Amino acid sequence: LGSSVGEEDAPVYVWIRRLESEAERRRLYDAVYQSDYWKNEISPREGDMIDREQIKVTRLTATPHSVIQ
């Protein structure tokens, strides 16, 4: 849906995704994170690209009048 970086804090990166349901989220996560490509190509290099200890995942529910419904 979108992504942003911190205006004054360069390491800050915000990624907003919209999924139709929890079932869709599980299906998509399994399709990506259980794939051979992810396991063999991405995951081994992930530690060099992402500071996992700094990740904060916040699951949101859009309000009825939100444009990102």
C-alpha positions, 0 to 999 in steps of 0.5 A: 500500500505504501512505504515511508522513511524517517524524515530525520531518522534515516534508519526508520522505514515504515511499510504498510500492507493491506490484506483482505483477511487473516486467512489471506495473510497466512496464505501469502506468508506461507507462499513467501516464507515457506518457498524454496527461494526464500529459504535458500536465497533470501533468508541466508542473507537476511541478517545482513539486510535487516536489523530484526531486533529493531523491527516493530510489527503493528497490525492495524484495522482501518476505520470505516472512512479510511481511504486505505480500506 
